[in-house]
């Protein structure tokens, strides 16, 4: 893939996220995708990613804004920076109780691209900042 194709792929992935179109997000992923959760375990394959999206959808309503996507020259790796605007809807295990708290949090992700699909996504954000915002 070219640099432009990789940037377009990541932009499609995030546009699907912002629409809440989980199937379109999953279409951007390789079957054996590796997902490194922020301060959490490594999950592998689309089924695990689908389950992750279900957990997220239950507890959070989020929109990503100010998204910037960068790619290396051969399109095999990319990074993105964004600002999450969210609402904490339902308490997530091990985290403070949810009461509809709003939050705004910078975040980022790194990607490996293989055969036109996302083969790895690694997400980062400041969990302590998020906890402070939701009153934990």
N, C-alpha and C positions, 0 to 999 in steps of 0.2 A: 504494500500500500504506500501511497505517497503521504507526505506530511499533511497535505490538504485533505486527503481521504480520511486520515486518522482524526484530524480535528473535526471533520464533519460527523464521523462516527460518535465521538464523545459528545458533540453537541446534540445529536439525535438521542443519545442515551439520557442526557439531562433534560431535554425537551419532553421526553416520555415521562421522566420522573415528575416534572412540574405539572403534567396533565394527569398524573395518577394512572398512567397506562402501563401497568406492570408487564403485560405481554409484549409491548413494544420494547420495554427495557430488556426483557429476557431475550428478545430477538437479536439484541446487540452483543450477546454473550456467547462465548464458546461453550460447548456442552460440558467441558471439564474445567470451567472457570474456577479460579482460586480467588476467594474473597477474604481479605484481611480486615477484620472488624477493628474499629478504633478501640484500643485497650481491651481487646477480646481475642477469641480464638480464630484460627484460620479455618474457613469452611471451604468445601470443594464441591463443585458441580452445580448445575442449574437448579436442581431440586432443592438443595440447601439454600440457594439464593432466593428462590421463590418463597420458601418458608421464612427467610429473613424479611422479605418484603411484607409478608403477612403480619409478622410481629410488629414491624415498624408502622404499618398502616393502622393497626389497632391502637397504638399508643400515641402516635404523633401525626400531626398535619403540618407538612413543611413545603415551602417553596424556596428554591435556590435562585438568588439574584446576583447580579454583577459577576457572572461566570466568565472566567478567562481560561482558555484551553491552549496549551503549548504542546508541540510535538518535536521529537528529534527528526533529523533530516530524512531518515529512511522510513519513518512512520511506525516503527516497532515499539516505541514507548511514548507516553504522553503524561502530562500532568494537568491538573485543573485546580483553580482557586475560585472560591465562591463565598457568598454570605447566606447562611440559612436563616430564614424567617419562619418560626414555627410556633405551634401550640401543642402543649403537652396534654393529651386528652385522657389517657387511661394509664394508671400507674404501671411502670415497667419494673420487672423483678430486680431487686437490689438497688433501686433508685428511689429518690424521694417520692412522696405521694403526688399524684396528678390532681390538679384542681383547675385545669384550663389555663395554666400559666403560659404567657407569651415569652418568647426568647428570640434573640438575634445573635448569631454566632458565626464567626469566620470558620471556614473549613477548607479542606483540600483533599485531593485524591491523586494517586499514581496508577498508571495503567501499563500493562503489557498487551500488545496487539499481535494476533496471529491469524493468518488467513482471513483477514477482514472482520475479525470479531475480537471482542475484549476477552483476553485470556486470564488477566489478573486485574483486580481492582483493590487498592489499599486506601482506606479512608482515615483521615486524621481531623480531629477537632479537639479543643481544650475542654475535657470533661469537667474539670473543676470550675471553669467559667460557666458552663451550662448549669451545673448544680447550684452555683451561687445565684444564677438568674431565676431558677425555678423555686428558690427558697429552701434548699436542702441543708 
